[in-house]
Amino acid sequence: MNLREKMIVDGLPFVWSTNLCDEEIREFYKRYSGHIQESDPPTEPGVIHIPLRFGFLEFLEGVCLWSASGDHHTVLYRSNKDWELWNARQGEIEELRQEQAAERGVQRQLLAVEDNHLAEKTERAIEAAKFDAAAALMFARTELRLKFTDWKEVPFLWSLWRSQFQIVFARFPDSGYGLEFLRKFDATPQAFRNFARSFASVRGFKGQECAEQTKRIYDEAMRMFPDHALLAADACLFWRRLGRYDLAMKICAEAIRRGFKDGTKSGFEGRMKRLERESKQRQTE
């Protein structure tokens, strides 16, 4: 469409934007001048005047889409054949959309079936203490999600798969499986913090295994993100909860030395005072 915008046509009022030639727009105006002239706006109280006007007007061998705002008139002409072609094209586009939607629906079903199958095999492997096999299955589920990028077409919970998978890895006796997952697919301080909390929570924050494996998570997290104060705060809280004030104060002292801020009013300095006080109370019990 060769649209000429905001032009003046000799002998005609208004400013025109149109794909018609000058003679054709003159003919259009001659035929519809009475229709397209703007009447005086209503003055009755409570009556709202809408300046934009439009309509479909028959012209030549087709129809013009006419619109006007103030003295600017836009006239877009399409022949009947053009409209037929346009309607046919719109029908083809809609048919294609429906086919694509059907294909996506089938793909969603296949993804769900495959993921459920892998999830069931993972659960059986964990129950049988075959953790290498279970980890391999979890990684396969991860790759399945990474292949599908259109998240609007999958169930909402699929968008939360990283946090969901951390919970599964927290059930493994060795935190190394979950650490491998995080390093490869979710290497963020918050992800490490969440995994450490989940791993310790599954074990009720009790036992030597809980202490050793959770320490491994925090150590790796602080190695990868040495300047992240909230990791240090989380590790302090973990050791405090386990009654290991020596380790909690060691981490707290290093945080103070490095000038970390944990977002609380008293900061790591206040945290250290509380740890020292509780440690002394524990020793006198």
For each residue, the residues with C-beta under 8 A, 3 or more apart:
1: 19 76
2: 19
3: 17 18 19 76
4: 7 16 17 18 19
5: 17
6: 15 16 17 72
7: 4 15 16 17 18
8: 12 15 16
9: 12 16 22 25 26
10: 22
11: 26
12: 8 9 16 25 26 29
13: 71
14: 68 71 72 73
15: 6 7 8 71 72 73
16: 4 6 7 8 9 12 25 72 73 74 75
17: 3 4 5 6 7 72 73 74 75
18: 3 4 7 25 74 75 76 77
19: 1 2 3 4 75 76 77
20: 24 25 28 64 75 77
21: 24 25
22: 9 10 25 26
23: 26 27
24: 20 21 27 28 60 77
25: 9 12 16 18 20 21 22 28 29 75
26: 9 11 12 22 23 29 30
27: 23 24 30 31 59
28: 20 24 25 31 32 57 59 64 75
29: 12 25 26 32 33 36
30: 26 27 33
31: 27 28 59
32: 28 29 35 36 57 66
33: 29 30 36 37
34: 37
35: 32 55 57
36: 29 32 33 53 66 68 73
37: 33 34
38: 53 68 70
39:
40: 43
41: 49
42: 47 49
43: 40 47
44: 47
45:
46:
47: 42 43 44
48:
49: 41 42
50: 53
51: 69 70
52: 67 68 69
53: 36 38 50 67 68 69
54: 65 66 67 68
55: 35 66 67
56: 63 64 65 66
57: 28 32 35 63 64 66
58: 62 63 64
59: 27 28 31 62 63 64 77
60: 24 77 79
61: 79 80 81
62: 58 59 77 78 79 80 81 82 83
63: 56 57 58 59 77 78 80 83
64: 20 28 56 57 58 59 75 76 77 78
65: 54 56 74 75 76 78
66: 32 36 54 55 56 57 73 74 75 76
67: 52 53 54 55 73 74
68: 14 36 38 52 53 54 72 73 74
69: 51 52 53 72
70: 38 51
71: 13 14 15
72: 6 14 15 16 17 68 69
73: 14 15 16 17 36 66 67 68
74: 16 17 18 65 66 67 68
75: 16 17 18 19 20 25 28 64 65 66
76: 1 3 18 19 64 65 66
77: 18 19 20 24 59 60 62 63 64
78: 62 63 64 65 82 83 86
79: 60 61 62 82 83
80: 61 62 63 83 84
81: 61 62 84 85
82: 62 78 79 85 86
83: 62 63 78 79 80 86 87
84: 80 81 87 88
85: 81 82 88 89
86: 78 82 83 89 90
87: 83 84 90 91
88: 84 85 91 92
89: 85 86 92 93
90: 86 87 93 94
91: 87 88 94 95
92: 88 89 95 96
93: 89 90 96 97
94: 90 91 97 98
95: 91 92 98 99
96: 92 93 99 100
97: 93 94 100 101
98: 94 95 101 102
99: 95 96 102 103
100: 96 97 103 104
101: 97 98 104 105
102: 98 99 105 106
103: 99 100 106 107
104: 100 101 107 108 150 153
105: 101 102 108 109
106: 102 103 109 110
107: 103 104 110 111 148 153
108: 104 105 111 112 153 154
109: 105 106 112 113
110: 106 107 113 114
111: 107 108 114 115 144 148 154
112: 108 109 115 116 155
113: 109 110 116 117
114: 110 111 117 118 144
115: 111 112 118 119 141 144
116: 112 113 119 120
117: 113 114 120 121
118: 114 115 121 122 137 140 141 144
119: 115 116 122 123 141
120: 116 117 123 124
121: 117 118 124 125 137
122: 118 119 125 126 134 137 138 141 168
123: 119 120 126 127
124: 120 121 127 128
125: 121 122 128 130 131 133 134 137
126: 122 123 129 130 131 134 168 171 172
127: 123 124
128: 124 125
129: 126
130: 125 126 133 134
131: 125 126 134 135 172 173 174 177
132: 135 136
133: 125 130 136 137
134: 122 125 126 130 131 137 138 172
135: 131 132 138 139 169 172 177 180 181
136: 132 133 139 140
137: 118 121 122 125 133 134 140 141
138: 122 134 135 141 142 165 168 169 177 181
139: 135 136 142 143 181
140: 118 136 137 143 144
141: 115 118 119 122 137 138 144 145 161 165
142: 138 139 145 146 161 165 181 185
143: 139 140 146 147
144: 111 114 115 118 140 141 147 148
145: 141 142 148 158 161
146: 142 143 185
147: 143 144
148: 107 111 144 145 151 153 154
149:
150: 104 153 154
151: 148 154 158 159
152:
153: 104 107 108 148 150
154: 108 111 148 150 151 158 159
155: 112 158
156: 159 160
157: 160 161 164
158: 145 151 154 155 161
159: 151 154 156
160: 156 157 163 164
161: 141 142 145 157 158 164 165
162: 165 166 185 186 191
163: 160 166 167 191 194
164: 157 160 161 167 168
165: 138 141 142 161 162 168 169 181
166: 162 163 169 170 178 181 182 186 191 194 195 198
167: 163 164 170 171 198
168: 122 126 138 164 165 171
169: 135 138 165 166 172 175 177 178 181 195 199
170: 166 167 178 195 198 199 201 202
171: 126 167 168 202
172: 126 131 134 135 169 175 177 178
173: 131 209 213
174: 131 177 213
175: 169 172 178 179 195 199 213 214 216 217
176: 179 180 216
177: 131 135 138 169 172 174 180 181
178: 166 169 170 172 175 181 182 195 199 217
179: 175 176 182 183 195 216 217 220
180: 135 176 177 183 184
181: 135 138 139 142 165 166 169 177 178 184 185 186
182: 166 178 179 185 186 187 191 192 195
183: 179 180 187 224
184: 180 181 187
185: 142 146 162 181 182
186: 162 166 181 182 191
187: 182 183 184 191 224
188: 191 192
189: 192 193 221 225 228 230 231
190: 193 194
191: 162 163 166 182 186 187 188 194 195
192: 182 188 189 195 196 217 218 220 221 224 225 231
193: 189 190 196 197 221 230 231 234
194: 163 166 190 191 197 198
195: 166 169 170 175 178 179 182 191 192 198 199 217
196: 192 193 199 200 214 217 218 221 234 235 238
197: 193 194 200 201 234
198: 166 167 170 194 195 201 202
199: 169 170 175 178 195 196 202 203 210 213 214 217
200: 196 197 203 205 210 214 238
201: 170 197 198 204 205
202: 170 171 198 199
203: 199 200 206 207 209 210
204: 201 207 210
205: 200 201 210 238 241 242
206: 203 210
207: 203 204 210 211
208: 211 212
209: 173 203 212 213
210: 199 200 203 204 205 206 207 213 214 242
211: 207 208 214 215 242 244
212: 208 209 215 216
213: 173 174 175 199 209 210 216 217
214: 175 196 199 200 210 211 217 218 238
215: 211 212 218 219 247
216: 175 176 179 212 213 219 220
217: 175 178 179 192 195 196 199 213 214 220 221
218: 192 196 214 215 221 222 231 234 235 238
219: 215 216 222 223
220: 179 192 216 217 223 224
221: 189 192 193 196 217 218 224 225 228 231
222: 218 219 225 226 228 231 232 235
223: 219 220 226
224: 183 187 192 220 221
225: 189 192 221 222 228 231
226: 222 223
227: 258
228: 189 221 222 225 231 232
229: 232 233 255 260 261 262 263 268
230: 189 193 233 234 262 263
231: 189 192 193 218 221 222 225 228 234 235
232: 222 228 229 235 236 251 252 254 255 260 262 268
233: 229 230 236 237 255 262 263 268 271
234: 193 196 197 218 230 231 237 238
235: 196 218 222 231 232 238 239 248 251
236: 232 233 239 240 248 251 252 255 268 271 275
237: 233 234 240 241 248
238: 196 200 205 214 218 234 235 241 242 248
239: 235 236 242 244 245 247 248 251
240: 236 237 243 244 245 248 275 278
241: 205 237 238
242: 205 210 211 238 239
243: 240 282
244: 211 239 240 247 248
245: 239 240 248 249 275 276 278 279 282
246: 249 250 279
247: 215 239 244 250 251
248: 235 236 237 238 239 240 244 245 251 252 275
249: 245 246 252 253 272 275 276 279
250: 246 247 253 254
251: 232 235 236 239 247 248 254 255
252: 232 236 248 249 255 256 268 271 272 275
253: 249 250 256 257 272
254: 232 250 251 257 258
255: 229 232 233 236 251 252 258 260 262 268
256: 252 253 259 260 268 269 272
257: 253 254
258: 227 254 255
259: 256
260: 229 232 255 256 267 268
261: 229 267 268
262: 229 230 232 233 255 267 268 271
263: 229 230 233
264: 267 270 271
265: 270
266: 269 270 271 273
267: 260 261 262 264 270 271
268: 229 232 233 236 252 255 256 260 261 262 271 272
269: 256 266 272 273
270: 264 265 266 267 273 274
271: 233 236 252 262 264 266 267 268 274 275
272: 249 252 253 256 268 269 275 276
273: 266 269 270 276 277
274: 270 271 277 278
275: 236 240 245 248 249 252 271 272 278 279
276: 245 249 272 273 279 280
277: 273 274 280 281
278: 240 245 274 275 281 282
279: 245 246 249 275 276 282 283
280: 276 277 283 284
281: 277 278 284 285
282: 243 245 278 279 285
283: 279 280
284: 280 281
285: 281 282
